[in-house]
Amino acid sequence: MCIARMDQRWYAGRQLSVEAWDGITNFQIEETDQEREQRLQKWENFLTEGESAQEEDGKGRTESAAVEVDEKVREEEEGEGDDEDGDKDSVDQSEGY
């Protein structure tokens, strides 16, 4: 059920492709020393500089802003959100999720 629900959904500006693992495929990525150093430097910059180090998603939004928008869309799809009196609407759990 999770695969069907999550496949082709958008999250953080990326479209997900969700499939069951075949038990054989090795998804481990081999990286060179240079790629590893670049990745670690980028991570260090992110930690020390905060959001200013994040790249924009092509729509003028930082990655964190894109995630916030995606979360708001997800809440609207699930029927959550602020109602007229400012309280959060509850989600009906009777569907068996």
N, C-alpha and C positions, 0 to 999 in steps of 0.2 A: 504494500500500500504506500509506503514511503517513497519508493522508486517512482511510482506513477504520479504521485503528488508533487514531487520535487523536480522531475525531469523537465527540462526546457524552461524552468523558472529563472528569473533574473535576480541576482544577488550581488550587491556591491559593484554594479555596473558590468557584471559578467553573466552570461547565460550558462546555466548549469547543464551538464549532460550526465544523467544519473543512470547507472547500470549495475546489475549484480556482478560481483567479482567472479571470474571464471575459475579461480583457484590456482591458476597457473601464471598469469601475467605478473611480472615483477615491475612495479611502478617506481622503484628507487631510481633516482636521477644521479648519474655520475657527473661531477663537475670538476673542472680543472682547478689548479691552485689559484690562477688568476680570477676565475669566476667566483670562487669561494671568498677570496679577499675582497672583491667588489661587493658581494652580497653582505659580508660582515661589515664593511665600511658603510654601506647604505643603512644597515640596521643601527650601527653606532650613531650615525648622523640623525636618524629618526629619534633615537632615545635622547640625544643631547639637544636637539633643536625643536622637537615637538612637531606640531602640525605644519609648520612652515616648510619642513623637509618633504612633506607628502607631495606626490605628483598629482596634477589635475587629471580628471577622467575624460578629457576631450570636450566636456560640456561646461567648462569653467568651474567645476566643482572639485574640491579635494576628495580623496577617497572616503574620508570620514563623513563628509557631507552626502556623498552618494549612498553610503550605508544608511544614514539617517533617513534619506528619502525612500530607500528600498524598505526599511523597517516600517515606515508610515504606510506605504502601499500595502505591505503584508497585513498590518493591523486593520486597514480598511477592508481588505479582502476577507478577513476573518470576522468582521463585524465588531471589532473593538474600536475604541476611540472615545473621546470626550462627548458626552451627550449634552443636552441643553443646560443642565444644572452643573456641569463641569466635572461630574464624576465619570470614572471609567465604566464603560459598559462591560458587563460580564459576558463571557463566552459560554455558550451552551455546551456542556461536556457530555450530554446524553447521546451524542453521535458515536461514542466509543473510540475516540482518538486516544 
